């Protein structure tokens, strides 16, 4: 009888410990959402991934067919009650990048193959996957987050590898309502946005340019993106528009300022599945073939790195030529200038 009592008491203690661990994890998650600037970068990134997974699960239960083309907004008096909210549009736009035929560049390599650049986003918060990517022969471009535990170490690994990298600057999304973790947004002055940009670039002295992390609101507002682009102009760096919003003006503004620039055509890894990433890459190849060139994004994530390791074994036989982002921008810019002179 005493033995049964002891077993019951042990079971109760284990249950209480499990409950405490769940409560502690929930508390950490809530703190990351409420006070992202005060929490470790890795924890905030993990909470972002949890939110993204939950959003994907919710969307999987809906019968809505996603729109392929962003429809122009109706005048205020004509808006219907069923019109999507800004938050819904922001989530939608970050899941899929609209087609951009106006960015087509009919360029190719010496063998007549279209050009395709892959940017690997969100570096800086872990090293295991980073080292696996560094071991690849693929011509990739890394996008490194500032203010993370391994920001400097990630840049050092890229330098040793000889991989070009850009600063992945956190910018405000339409869903951000609490001032949380961005360095360019509507509650920050132009002077502070410029200072934030400069300070973060100083963390990555060999960066060849900058891209936006999130930023569906910031990249859609000229007054918010202009201070960022001005710093890039002063430092003679390139700009890459991650294009998390169909309403982004960042790429067109960069071109107007004379910056070397490109923009994202597709996110490869919205689904955490290697085969799904591979299918998206096949779509990216078709986009490059259709336009002549393209740039796409994946992340330092397990499924994405597994895909890149597969691709590493066969990329030289592709119908497109894989290039780094600086190479893509250089070739397309030269082609564009040549076309202008011919006209």
N, C-alpha and C positions, 0 to 999 in steps of 0.2 A: 504493500500500500504506500509506504514511504517512497518507494522507487517511482510509482506512478505519479505521486505528488511532485517529486523532483523533476520528472520529465515534463509535466504540465507547466511547472514554473519556468523551466528552460525555454519551452516553446513560447511562453508569454513574453520572456525577455527578448527573444529573437524577433518576435512580432513588433514589440515596442521599438527596438533598434531600427527595424526596417521602416517603420512609420516615421521615426525621427530623421532618417536619411532622406526619405521622400520629401518631408517638410523642408529640410535644409536645402535640397536641390531646388525646390519650388521657390524658396526665399531668394536664393542666388539668381534664379531666372528673373524674378520680379525686380530685383535690384539692378540687374543688367539692362532691363527695359526702361526703368525709371531714371537711373543715374548712370548712363553708359560712359560718360566721361570719367567717372570715378572708379570704374571697374576695370580689371585687366582686359587687355585687347582680346586675348584668346577666349575668355568667357563671353565677352560681348559678341564675338564672331560666332561662337557656338549657339548663343541665344538667337542670333539672326537666322542661323540654319534651321533651328527648331521652328521658328515662325514661318520660314519659307516652306518647310515640309508640311506644316499644318495647313498653310494656304493651298498647297497642291492637293492635299487630301480633300479639302473642302470643295475645290474646283472639280475634282474627279466625280463628285456626286451630282454635279449639275449637268443638265442636258443642253445647255447653251452651246451653240456652235460659234467658235471664235471668229471675229471679224478679221478678214485678211487685209483690209485697207482702213486706215483711220478716217472716219467720216468727219467733215467739217462741223464745227459746233453750230447749233441753231441760235438765232437771235434770242435774247432773254425771254421775249414774249411768246416764243414758239416752243420753248423747251417742254418736253413732256414729262410726266411724273415718273416715267420708267427710265429716264436718262441715267446712265451710270454716274456714280459719284466720282469725285477726283481720286479718292483712295482706290476705288475699283479700277479706274483707268490706269492709275499708276502701277498697280500690280500687274495688270494686263500688259502694259507697255514694257515692263521689265522682263516678262516671260518671252516675248517675241518681238524681234526688231522688224519694222515695216520694210518692204522692198524699197530700194532707193535707186531707180534707174538713172537719175540725174548724175550719180557719182560714177557711172561707168567710164572706164578708161580702157580703150582698145590697145592695150600694151601686151607684150609677150616677151619671152626670153629668146635666145638665139635659135632655139629649136621650135619656136612658134607656140610654146605652151603658155597659157594664162598664168598669172601670178596669184599666190595665196599666202597670206601671213596669218599666223596663229599667235594670239596674245594670251599668256597664261596669267590670270588675275589673282589678286588677294594674297600675294606672297608676303611673308613677314611674321606670321604667327606660329609657324612650325618649321622643322628642319628635315624630318624624315622624307616627306614627299618632295621637298625641295632638292634634296640630294639625289633622289631617283630621277628627277627631271634633268638635273645637271649631268647625269651619266649618259643622256641620250645624244645622238648625233644630229637630231632634228634642228633645223634653223628656227628657233623660237624666240619670242620677245617676252620678257617677264614684266609684270606690273606689280610693284612692291608698295605695300601700305606703309604710311609713316607712323611713328609713335608706337610701334609694336615691339614685342620682346625681342624678335629676331630681325628687325628691319635692317640694321647694319650688317649682321651676319649673312643675311640673304643676299644683300648687295655684294658682299665680299665673295660669296660662292659664285655669283654671276660673273664677277670680274675675273676670277680664276678660270672659269669656264669659257669666258669670252662671249657670253650671251648679253646682248643689249637689253637694258631695262629702262622702264619709265616709272615715274611717281604715280601711284594710284590714289589720287586725292579725294577724301570723303567729301561729298557735296550733298546738299539738302534734297531729299525726295518729297514728293507730294504727300506722302504718308507721315512725314516727320512733323509732329505737333508739339514736341517737348524740348526743342532745342538740341536734340540729341544726335549722335556723334558725327558731326560734320564740321568742316572748316571753311565752307563757302555756303552762305545761306542768307535769307532775307533779314535775319536778326543780327547780322554782322556787317559792319561798315565796309565800304570799298577799300579803305586803307588797311583794315584788319584782314580782309580777304587776301590782299596783296602780301601783307606780312606773313600770314599763315602759309601762303604758297611758297614764298621765299624760304621761310624757316624749314619747311618740309623738304624742299629741293636741296637745302644745305645738308640734310641727313643722307642724301644720295648724290654725292658730288659727281658721279659719273653717269647720272641719268641722261638719256638722250631726249627725254620729253616728259609728257604728263597725260594722264587720262582721268576721267571722272569715275569715282566709286559711287554707285547709285546716282543721285543728282538729277532726278527727273524734273524737279522744280528749278534748281539752280541753272541747269543747262538750257532751260526754256526762257530764262529772263536775261536780257542783254546786260542789264546793270550789274547782275551777279557774276556772270561769266567773264565780263570784260576785264576786271582786275587780274584774273588768272591769266588770261591770254596776253595781257600787257607784260606781265613778268616773263612769260615765255618768249615774247618778242625781244625783250631786253637781253635775255640770255641766249637767244638764237636756238631755241629748242622746238621740237615738234609737238603737235597736239593730236591726240587720238580721242575722238568722241565715242564713248561706250554706247551712246544712243539708247539710253534707258527710257526715252520718251520720244514719241513721234513728233512732238512739238519742239524738239531741241533746235536751238539756233547756234549752238556752239561751233559746229563744223563750218557753217557758212561764214560766221564772224571771223574764225581763224583764217579762212581763205581771204577774206576782205582785208585783214591786217597783213597779209603776205606771209603768214606762217606756213611751214610745211605741215600738212595735215592729212588725216584719213579718218574714216569712221567705220564703226562696227556694222557688219551685215547680218550676223547671226550669233546667238549664244548656243554653244554646242552641248552644254551639260545642265540644262534645267532639270533633267531626270538623272538620278544617281544610279545609272545603269550603264555599263560599258558598251553594250550593244546599242543602246539608245544614243549614246554619244557618237558611236560609229555611223549610225544612220544619219545623224545631223551633219556629220562631216561629209558624207556623200552628197547631202544637199548643198553644203558649202562649196564643194567642187563644181557642182552644176552652176551655182551662182557665179563663180569665178569664170567658168567657161562662157557663160552668157554675157558677162560684163567685160571680160578681159582681165579683171583683177578684183580681189576682195580681201577683206580682213575680218577675222572671226575671233571669238573669245571662248576660252574654257577657263578652268580654275585649278588651283592646287588642291584637288580632291581625289580620293582613292580611285573612283571609277574613271575619272578623266586621265589620271596618270597611267592607269592600266591601258587605256586606249592609246595614249601617246607611245607607250612602250611597244604596243602592237604596230603602230604606224611607223615607228623607227626602223622596223625591219623591211618595210616595203615602199617607203615614201618616194624613193628615186624612180620608181616605175609608174608613178601617178601621171594622169594626163595634164596635171598642173605642176608648176614649179613652186615649191615651198620656199619662202624667203622671210627674212626678218622684217619687222615694221619699218626701220630706217631705210632698208633697201627698197621696199615697196614704195614708200613715199618719194624717195629719190628718183626712181624710175618713172613713176606716174607724173611727178612734177616736171621732169625733163620732157616727157612726152607731151604734156599739156603746153609747155612753153614752145616746143617745136611746132605744135599744131597752130598756135596763135601766130607764129611768125609766117607759117605757110599761108595763113588766111590774109 
